[in-house]
Amino acid sequence: MQPGTPQLVTCPHCGKEKKLMTLLSGNTIGARQWSDSKMYAPMLPRISNVQRCPHCGLFFLYPEAQKRYDDSKKKFNFCLDTGSLTYPEMKQAFLMLEESVKGKDSEMALRIAFLHSFNEAFRVYEKASWDEDE
């Protein structure tokens, strides 16, 4: 996995930006797929469809937010934040966004993110053979 230049996502509520991860390259070695369509790939993390603004604390849908790339010329300019939410946070987000989503695609993204956050408590992430100390 090789991180790229951070993506700046604008909060639709307060207008401030949040930095999120981008990848220059990644792979699915050691990936695990569950029956609820969730895939865990340690070297190919995914951005959460539901984000929480670090400034105002309100939730918004990532696909509908304005995005741009960080154009600062810092030598080591990268971010590893995917914006993943815990189940209690996702429950708040679902209640807040449920009535305001527009379109079937946005509704489906919200519902799937809610399902994944609930099921996350029951998932078992086993170490890969190359992760174990010998």
N, C-alpha and C positions, 0 to 999 in steps of 0.2 A: 504494500500500500504506500502510495506517495501522495501526501497532501498537496493541494494547490492553493492558489490565492483565495482568501476568504470571500465569501459572498455576503453582501450587505443587504439585508431584508428590511424593508420599511414597514413599521407597525401602522396599520390603517387607523388606529385609534389616536395615538399621540404623535405620529410622524417621525419618531426617532428610529434609529437603525440598530439592528441586531446582527452580529457576525455569526455566520454559519460555515461549516466545513464544505470544501470542495475537494475532489480527488483528481490528480493527474493520471493515476493508474491504480488499479485494484484487481483483486481476483476472488474467486469463490473457493479457494482451497480451505478445507475444514468447515465448509458451510453446512448448515442444518436447516431443513425445511419442515415446517409443521403443517398439519391439516387445516389450520385456519388461514393459510397462505402466508404466514410470517416466515421470513427467512433470516437466519442469523448467520452472517458471514463476517468473521472477525477482521478480514482484510478488505471488506467492501461494505462499510457502514452506510446506512441510508438516512436521509434527512426525514424527520417526522413531519407528517402532513398537518399536524396541529402544533402551533408554536405559542409560547408565552413570552410576551414582551418583558424584558428585564427592567424597563423604565416605569411603565404604568401597571404592569402585572396582568393585563387583559390578554385574552387568547385570540388567535386569528388563524386562518387556514393558510398554510404555506403556498399552495399552488396559486392562490388569488392575490398574494402580496407582490408589491413591486420589488424587483431585485436588480442589483448591480454588483460589479466586482470591485473590491478594494484596490484602488489604483495607487496607493502609497508605494514608495520605492524602498521599503524596508527590506533588509537582506533576508531576515528569517520571518517573513510575514505569512503565517498560517494559523489556522484555527481548527480544533478537533471537536467542536460542539455540534451535535446533530439536533439539539432541541428536544430530545426525548422527554416525555412526561411520565410521572408515576401514575398509578391508578387513581389515587385521590385527586391529583391535579387534572387528569383526563376526565374524571367525573364532573368536576367543576366546568371544564372546557365544554363538555358535551351539553350540559344544561344551559350554558351561556350561548353556544353557537347553534343549538338545535333548531331554533325558530328563525335564525337569520341566514341559514345557508340558502344559496340560490343554485338550483339545478341538481339533477340526479347525480352527476359526477362528484360534486362537492359533498352532497349528503352521504354518498357511498364512502368517500374518503374519511369523513368524520366517523361514521359507524364502524368501519374497519379498524381505524386507529383506536377507538374505544374498546373493541373486541380484543385487539392485540394487547392493550395495556392491562385488561382484566386477566387474560390468559398468562401474562408474563409471570404472575405469582406462582404458577404451577409448572413452569418450564424447568427443565434440568439441563444445564449446560455442562457437558462433560469435557474434560480436558482432552486435547488431541494427543496422540502418542509422542509428538515432538515437544510438547509442553511439559511433560513430566520430568522431574529431576531423577537422575539415576545414580 
